[in-house]
Structures are given as C-alpha cells and as structure tokens.
C-alpha cells in the first residue's frame, strides 16, 4: 500500500425514517457556545461548580426538521438530550 492518508471525522446525527425505514445521515453544524448561565442550566451545574473547558467541547446545532434523503418525508426532531416521551407537545409550525 502507498502513503497512508488521514481523514478528518465530523460530528453527525443518524436517524431512521419512519416512512421508508432507511437510515439517514445529517452532518452537525458547528455552533458557538451559549453564555455561561445557559451552560450551567443545561449541565445542571451549581453556581460554584466549574464549567467544562471550552477546548474540550464541540458545540453543534440540532436541526428542528429533517427530510429523508430517499422518500422526502419530513419529520420534527428531538434533540439527543431529550428522551422520547419527555418532549411534550411538538409545535406543528416550528421553523428552523
């Protein structure tokens, strides 16, 4: 074998279409970290607990709506940190 090349890995979300059953891949888009108070709330940290090192974290945006690459069906999404059943009512007019 010739010279070995390295490739860069990217964060992505994988989801299964409820219409056709095919697996879909959606590349995560980078995002700026939220303000410290929002990070504390998200991670359930107390006011004197240390925040994570920003160099150890990759913040990404989560799509609110996805479209199947195969059958074109659209679905609202649940962020990975919300368990199914805990999401409450999903708004039908949600915009990205």
Phi, psi and omega in degrees: 000148179281205181299133179273127179258148175256146177243153179271131175271145180237149175293143180206161176246138176245134179216154180256134180287128179285346179272305185254350177081002182280150177277136179239152179237133178230117180291134179285140178265135180297150179222154174285145177298144176288171176301155183307320182295326178288324177296317179301316180293315181299318181269001180055050178263144175286169185296339182250002177281144183291140174282153177296152177293124182300335179287346180262006185232144170242116178269134180228156175271147179250127179294140177276332180226137175236154178237131179296130180292344186256309183253356176069015176291142179254144180219144167285153183247162170249128175301150184300338182273358177254127180281142175305135183098339179262001188279344182073203181278129178271128179291134179283338183258025180298131177247151178283000000 
